Amino acid sequence: MRVYFDNAATTPLDPDVMKEMYKVMENQFGNPSSIHAHGREARTLIERSRKTIAGLLHTSPAEIFFTSSGTEADNTAIRCGIIDHNITHAITSHTEHHAVLHTLEAMEKSGLIKLSFVNIDSKGTIDYDHLETLLKENERSFVSLMHANNEIGTLSDMERVGDLCETYNAIYHCDTVQTMGHYPHDLSKLKAHFLVCAAHKLHGPKGVGFLHINHKIKIKPFIYGGAQERNMRGGTENIYGIVGLAKSLELAYSEMGQHQSHIQGLKSYMMEQLTANVPGVSFNGETDADKSLYTVLNVSFPEMEMSDMLLFNLDIAGISASGGSACSSGSDIGSHVLTAIGASSSRPSVRFSFSKYNTKEEVDFVVAKVRELCAVNV
Ligand SMILES: Cc1ncc(COP(=O)(O)O)c(C=O)c1O
């Protein structure tokens, strides 16, 4: 048996998405910028996909801009949101994805902004009072706070952050890479200026995503070149990817409730089984189902010999998962997220992340293997 429990890293392509993409690969090769019939057919596919996505998210197609990845969408929002609006202060948290953290840190290093970090607690939850204090002290800040943490699953309250940003005239970017297609986002109500999506996190293809730019904010192009994406992002579009992205989001929305209860069931069952079978396990991040991304479970195991071999041993045992413990003092190897929440650096941590394709039998298999490995290595 081989088990894939690394769905926060990427998900397998849904066969229906593949079929849709394959049809395009087989039949459509036109450049969407060409004005002849081949080009027009390709253009129609892109605009139809944009309309599908906008419809699902309750927004206008004019606010959806296709990108090559979640990382590109994050970079675009941050760099353009800050530079084009003459922002000099940004607020983020130490648990953000590197697509956000490294971008903001590079901007701070080059003297473009002063960067503040909002306090978080030991579960990775934002201190909203501290966020308000930072916003009060720095009128017109740029705020970048993710919806769900990709390592520990802790969710932020987007409505609360949005209200605070509105009150203090801040620009709000939310990295929604881990939650798009997993929760119903109603963009007609959310107050975020920028939201992002990466298709490969929801059974779509790799190398394609989008940036949602709320109509209330304008930015200049991020990539200069041709007139693609209404002059905002030069470069011939990834037609197959865009069609696959729209199909994956459509499928995700049509089956969302069903998948959420199936995956949440697996996560709760795995927590129960690990607690019952592996003495000394604990869970990192928020564990309350309402405040935690249902696809992610981050587990700390008891101290053991050769703890840095745990992931390798799991791999050998047929389990694909990912992880990294908190950094020990003086080292910067390891998980910046676990370090930020103060997790122990001497205990190995593994992130198990689930999808609609996983089963209870797979959880049983993984728990049995983990139990064996922990018993051998104590
Ligand atoms: C929270 C978060 N943001 C951004 C990204 C980057 O997305 P991509 O892999 O499409 O560049 C990821 C991917 O792991 C992520 O989990």
The ligand as an SDF file (V2000), in Angstrom:
LIG
                    3D

 16 16  0  0  0  0  0  0  0  0999 V2000
   -0.4110   29.2120    1.8660 C   0  0  0  0  0  0  0  0  0  0  0  0
    0.3100   29.1000    0.5720 C   0  0  0  0  0  0  0  0  0  0  0  0
    0.5960   30.2010   -0.1300 N   0  0  0  0  0  0  0  0  0  0  0  0
    1.2190   30.1550   -1.3100 C   0  0  0  0  0  0  0  0  0  0  0  0
    1.6190   28.9610   -1.8540 C   0  0  0  0  0  0  0  0  0  0  0  0
    2.3310   28.9330   -3.1630 C   0  0  0  0  0  0  0  0  0  0  0  0
    1.5210   28.4250   -4.2040 O   0  0  0  0  0  0  0  0  0  0  0  0
    2.2020   27.8530   -5.5340 P   0  0  0  0  0  0  0  0  0  0  0  0
    2.7620   26.5160   -5.2030 O   0  0  0  0  0  0  0  0  0  0  0  0
    1.0730   27.7600   -6.5260 O   0  0  0  0  0  0  0  0  0  0  0  0
    3.2300   28.8240   -5.9620 O   0  0  0  0  0  0  0  0  0  0  0  0
    1.3750   27.7690   -1.1530 C   0  0  0  0  0  0  0  0  0  0  0  0
    1.8290   26.4550   -1.6750 C   0  0  0  0  0  0  0  0  0  0  0  0
    2.2580   25.6030   -0.9340 O   0  0  0  0  0  0  0  0  0  0  0  0
    0.6910   27.8410    0.0910 C   0  0  0  0  0  0  0  0  0  0  0  0
    0.4160   26.7400    0.8040 O   0  0  0  0  0  0  0  0  0  0  0  0
  1  2  1  0
  2  3  1  0
  2 15  2  0
  3  4  2  0
  4  5  1  0
  5  6  1  0
  5 12  2  0
  6  7  1  0
  7  8  1  0
  8  9  2  0
  8 10  1  0
  8 11  1  0
 12 13  1  0
 12 15  1  0
 13 14  2  0
 15 16  1  0
M  END
$$$$
